Amino acid sequence: MALPEDDLSTSQALVIDPNPTSRSILVSQLRDFGMGNVVQTARLVDARRQLEYRKFDVVLCELHFPLESMTGQDLLDDLRRNQLLPFSTVFIMVTGEATYAKVAEAAESALDGYLLKPHKATQLGERLRQARIRKLSLQEIFSAIEAEDYAAAAKLCFHRFETRGRFWLYAARVGAELMLRTGQFDQAQKLYQAVVEAKTLPWAKLGVARSLLDEGQTGRAVSTLENLISEDPNYADAYDVMGRAQFEQGKFEAALVTYKMASTLTPASISRLQNLGMMSYYAGDRKEAEKILDRTARLGLDSKMFDCQTLVLLAFVRLEAKDRKGLQRCRDDFARLLERNPDNQRQQRLSGIVDALQLIEQSQYAQVLQVVRNLCTRVKDPAFDFESATNLIALLAQLANKAIQLDEVDGVVDALGLRFAGTRALAELLAGAATVHPDYAERVHTAHAHILKLAENALSLSMGGDPKAAVKDLLAHGRDNLSGKLIETAYLVLHRYADKIPDAQDLTDQVHELRSRFSTQIIRAGLGEQKRQAGGLTLRAGSKPS
């Protein structure tokens, strides 16, 4: 098969290998193939930095790094999980050992291949050629993805799967991922299930669990995950999804154990450390949270995988521990982040929370109250999100813990609870943020119960034959409280009974306006900034995330 890419003179390659002799051989062979520029590094931490900030056409990475806590596979998994590896990059793992399972995964997953040591230059050349053939064969699919025509891309993938065309397993994985991301959970589940039946693969079983979870069938998702983990106890992505399922159920202790297992399997994974640290914080184990969050900051501050909410939670823990120097380090770290990204509004907002915590530590209460009053005026703004709510309620709890309380603060806490505590998991997160002042945590739980009661009353009207009254009741309370739970419930009732509701269009317009204005579609609990879901496949072409 003729390849237009046979001229490698403009291509960039990265060689990652701790052994200087092996590294030198790989570099020489690539240069002999005509590779335009070859960068080499002996450490994974340096490789991560290179891959996050530069685009490479080819990456050759050793699997084992004796002096490091992570492997080449861990690096690849982290890059994929955070959508930092373009589809156009050929990633080949180099190793002195191979098992059938490893080779099968290389052939049928997003990894482009394994190169077994010792090797000849012709073997490396053939691996590169085969990888580029696959990418060329699927180019039509990924061109559609790059153009953000996801429906067309999914259709092409499904056709490739049905006809058992070249690389049909890979195409099925891409197609199912596209369906998940576009909300076609049932179709994604069917495609993953078809792959399982055609050829049992762990990523396909995990895809079934993810689609069940996205569809709201948490119990079935957990059952699928339990079976998958029992078959492959070292499949870290399965623990990620299981932790997410337990988290959404509000089972924080179980999720904490699961995230701990995922992090133990991949100790150098920044995203998994963040999950574990944040989960420990909200579960109330501040001492353990401080250790994990601190390690995450030291390991990942310069990484694109790092989430700056980590520094906010670390600052809260250090304020409670009266660690003045540690709190100052959090401010200094934010200064570094903002120096690199001066226009990042989220980082500016979160940095302001840490500034306020330092003012509390310095007993500058007049200035703190000014900051807090300003934040309290925004709790009903459309742009005020769940992350802002958890940080504000945690800040209010810190002030109350020092016997400093605003007159209007109870009303603010109630407003936060009514707006954001629509599910058990969201309520527990808000309450967990207010742990140092139990009265606020109790107010959040009360607000959660009130929202559920309002939803139940409206659904009773619907079940009693008056869906229009149910929708109107939900909309009235949804406007008052800005409750994502009530607005979304109104949408679901309207969607189901539209043919039985007179003047449905007017109500539909009202629901869509509220959903759009307050982004109530996003009412799931999450830890920090949501990146790629565990177990998914990176769908990224060039520099444009999909």
VENVEN-V527655 format. One record per backbone hydrogen bond with DSSP energy under -1.0 kcal/mol. CO is the residue of the C=O (numbers start at 0). NH is the residue of the N-H. E is the energy in kcal/mol with one decimal. If there is no record, write none. Layout:
CO|NH|E + CO|NH|E
This chain:
2|5|-1.5 + 7|10|-1.8 + 7|35|-2.3 + 10|36|-1.7 + 11|56|-2.1 + 11|57|-1.7 + 12|38|-3.0 + 13|59|-2.7 + 14|40|-2.2 + 15|61|-2.9 + 18|22|-2.7 + 19|23|-2.1 + 20|24|-2.1 + 21|25|-2.2 + 22|26|-2.4 + 23|27|-2.4 + 24|28|-2.4 + 25|29|-2.3 + 26|30|-2.2 + 27|31|-2.1 + 28|32|-1.4 + 29|34|-2.1 + 30|33|-1.3 + 36|12|-2.5 + 38|14|-2.8 + 40|16|-1.9 + 42|46|-1.8 + 43|47|-2.9 + 44|48|-1.5 + 45|49|-2.1 + 46|50|-2.7 + 47|51|-1.8 + 48|52|-1.3 + 49|53|-1.6 + 56|89|-2.9 + 57|13|-2.2 + 58|91|-2.9 + 59|15|-3.0 + 60|93|-3.4 + 62|71|-2.5 + 64|67|-2.2 + 70|74|-1.9 + 71|75|-2.3 + 72|76|-2.7 + 73|77|-2.4 + 74|78|-2.4 + 75|79|-2.4 + 76|80|-2.8 + 77|81|-1.5 + 78|83|-2.9 + 79|82|-2.0 + 85|88|-1.4 + 89|58|-3.2 + 90|111|-1.8 + 91|60|-2.4 + 92|114|-2.9 + 93|62|-2.2 + 94|116|-2.7 + 98|102|-2.4 + 99|103|-2.8 + 100|104|-2.3 + 101|105|-2.2 + 102|106|-2.1 + 103|107|-1.9 + 104|108|-1.4 + 112|92|-2.4 + 114|94|-2.3 + 119|123|-1.7 + 120|124|-2.6 + 121|125|-2.1 + 122|126|-2.2 + 123|127|-2.4 + 124|128|-2.1 + 125|129|-2.7 + 126|130|-2.2 + 127|131|-2.1 + 128|132|-2.0 + 129|133|-2.0 + 130|134|-2.0 + 131|135|-2.2 + 132|136|-2.6 + 133|137|-1.8 + 135|138|-1.2 + 137|141|-1.9 + 138|142|-2.2 + 139|143|-1.6 + 140|144|-1.7 + 141|145|-2.2 + 142|146|-1.7 + 143|148|-2.9 + 144|147|-1.7 + 147|149|-1.1 + 148|152|-2.0 + 149|153|-2.7 + 150|154|-2.0 + 151|155|-2.3 + 152|156|-2.3 + 153|157|-2.5 + 154|158|-2.2 + 155|159|-2.2 + 156|160|-2.3 + 157|161|-2.9 + 158|162|-2.4 + 159|164|-2.4 + 160|163|-1.0 + 164|167|-1.2 + 166|170|-2.2 + 167|171|-2.3 + 168|172|-2.0 + 169|173|-2.2 + 170|174|-2.9 + 171|175|-2.5 + 172|176|-1.9 + 173|177|-2.3 + 174|178|-2.1 + 175|179|-2.2 + 176|180|-2.2 + 177|181|-1.4 + 178|183|-2.6 + 179|182|-1.3 + 182|184|-1.5 + 183|187|-2.5 + 184|188|-2.4 + 185|189|-2.0 + 186|190|-2.1 + 187|191|-2.8 + 188|192|-2.6 + 189|193|-2.1 + 190|194|-1.8 + 191|195|-2.3 + 192|196|-2.4 + 193|197|-2.2 + 194|198|-3.2 + 200|204|-1.9 + 201|205|-2.4 + 202|206|-1.9 + 203|207|-1.9 + 204|208|-1.9 + 205|209|-2.5 + 206|210|-2.4 + 207|211|-2.2 + 208|212|-2.4 + 209|213|-2.6 + 210|214|-1.5 + 211|216|-2.5 + 212|215|-1.2 + 215|217|-1.5 + 216|220|-2.0 + 217|221|-2.7 + 218|222|-2.0 + 219|223|-2.3 + 220|224|-2.4 + 221|225|-2.6 + 222|226|-1.9 + 223|227|-2.2 + 224|228|-2.9 + 225|229|-2.0 + 226|230|-1.6 + 227|231|-2.2 + 231|234|-1.9 + 233|235|-1.3 + 234|238|-1.0 + 235|239|-1.8 + 236|240|-2.1 + 237|241|-2.3 + 238|242|-2.8 + 239|243|-2.1 + 240|244|-2.4 + 241|245|-2.6 + 242|246|-2.5 + 243|247|-2.5 + 244|248|-1.3 + 245|250|-2.6 + 246|249|-1.5 + 249|251|-1.5 + 250|254|-2.4 + 251|255|-2.5 + 252|256|-1.8 + 253|257|-2.1 + 254|258|-3.0 + 255|259|-1.9 + 256|260|-1.7 + 257|261|-2.2 + 258|262|-2.4 + 259|263|-2.2 + 260|264|-2.1 + 261|265|-1.3 + 265|268|-2.1 + 268|272|-2.0 + 269|273|-2.5 + 270|274|-2.1 + 271|275|-2.4 + 272|276|-3.0 + 273|277|-2.9 + 274|278|-2.5 + 275|279|-2.4 + 276|280|-1.9 + 277|281|-2.5 + 278|282|-1.7 + 279|284|-2.0 + 280|283|-1.4 + 283|285|-1.5 + 284|288|-2.3 + 285|289|-2.5 + 286|290|-1.4 + 287|291|-2.2 + 288|292|-3.1 + 289|293|-2.1 + 290|294|-2.0 + 291|295|-2.4 + 292|296|-2.3 + 293|297|-2.4 + 294|298|-2.5 + 295|299|-3.0 + 296|300|-1.6 + 299|302|-2.5 + 302|305|-1.2 + 306|309|-2.2 + 307|311|-1.2 + 308|312|-2.4 + 309|313|-2.2 + 310|314|-2.2 + 311|315|-2.1 + 312|316|-2.3 + 313|317|-2.2 + 314|318|-2.2 + 315|319|-2.2 + 316|320|-1.8 + 317|322|-3.1 + 318|321|-1.4 + 321|323|-1.2 + 322|326|-2.2 + 323|327|-2.0 + 324|328|-1.9 + 325|329|-1.5 + 326|330|-1.7 + 327|331|-2.6 + 328|332|-2.6 + 329|333|-2.0 + 330|334|-2.1 + 331|335|-1.8 + 332|336|-2.2 + 333|337|-2.9 + 334|338|-1.7 + 335|339|-1.5 + 336|340|-2.0 + 340|343|-1.8 + 343|347|-1.9 + 344|348|-2.5 + 345|349|-2.7 + 346|350|-2.4 + 347|351|-1.6 + 349|353|-1.6 + 350|354|-2.3 + 351|355|-1.9 + 352|356|-1.9 + 353|357|-2.0 + 354|358|-1.8 + 355|359|-1.9 + 356|360|-2.3 + 357|361|-1.7 + 358|363|-3.0 + 359|362|-1.7 + 362|364|-1.5 + 363|367|-1.8 + 364|368|-2.8 + 365|369|-1.4 + 366|370|-1.9 + 367|371|-2.9 + 368|372|-2.7 + 369|373|-1.7 + 370|374|-2.0 + 371|375|-2.6 + 372|376|-1.3 + 374|377|-1.6 + 377|380|-2.4 + 380|383|-1.3 + 384|388|-1.9 + 385|389|-2.5 + 386|390|-2.1 + 387|391|-2.3 + 388|392|-2.5 + 389|393|-1.8 + 390|394|-2.0 + 391|395|-2.8 + 392|396|-1.9 + 393|397|-1.9 + 394|398|-1.9 + 395|399|-2.6 + 396|400|-2.1 + 398|401|-1.1 + 398|403|-2.5 + 399|402|-2.0 + 405|408|-1.2 + 407|411|-1.5 + 408|412|-2.6 + 409|413|-2.4 + 410|414|-2.2 + 411|415|-2.5 + 412|416|-2.4 + 413|417|-2.8 + 414|418|-2.1 + 415|419|-2.6 + 416|420|-2.2 + 418|483|-1.5 + 419|421|-1.5 + 422|426|-2.6 + 423|427|-2.5 + 424|428|-2.1 + 425|429|-2.4 + 426|430|-2.7 + 427|431|-2.6 + 428|432|-1.8 + 431|434|-1.2 + 433|436|-2.2 + 436|439|-1.6 + 436|440|-1.1 + 437|441|-2.4 + 438|442|-1.9 + 439|443|-2.0 + 440|444|-2.0 + 441|445|-2.2 + 442|446|-2.2 + 443|447|-2.4 + 444|448|-2.2 + 445|449|-2.0 + 446|450|-2.3 + 447|451|-2.2 + 448|452|-2.1 + 449|453|-2.3 + 450|454|-2.2 + 451|455|-2.5 + 452|456|-2.4 + 453|457|-2.0 + 454|458|-2.3 + 455|459|-1.9 + 456|460|-1.5 + 457|461|-1.9 + 458|462|-2.9 + 459|463|-1.7 + 460|465|-2.5 + 461|464|-1.6 + 465|469|-1.6 + 466|470|-2.5 + 467|471|-2.5 + 468|472|-2.5 + 469|473|-2.5 + 470|474|-2.7 + 471|475|-2.4 + 472|476|-2.2 + 473|477|-2.5 + 474|478|-2.6 + 475|479|-1.7 + 476|480|-2.7 + 477|481|-2.2 + 482|486|-2.3 + 483|487|-2.5 + 484|488|-1.9 + 485|489|-2.3 + 486|490|-1.9 + 487|491|-2.2 + 488|492|-2.5 + 489|493|-2.4 + 490|494|-2.5 + 491|495|-2.0 + 492|496|-2.4 + 496|499|-2.0 + 497|500|-1.1 + 502|506|-1.2 + 503|507|-2.7 + 504|508|-2.5 + 505|509|-1.8 + 506|510|-2.6 + 507|511|-2.7 + 508|512|-2.0 + 509|513|-2.0 + 510|514|-2.8 + 511|515|-2.5 + 512|516|-2.4 + 513|517|-2.3 + 518|521|-1.3 + 520|522|-1.3 + 532|535|-1.7 + 539|86|-3.3 + 540|543|-1.4
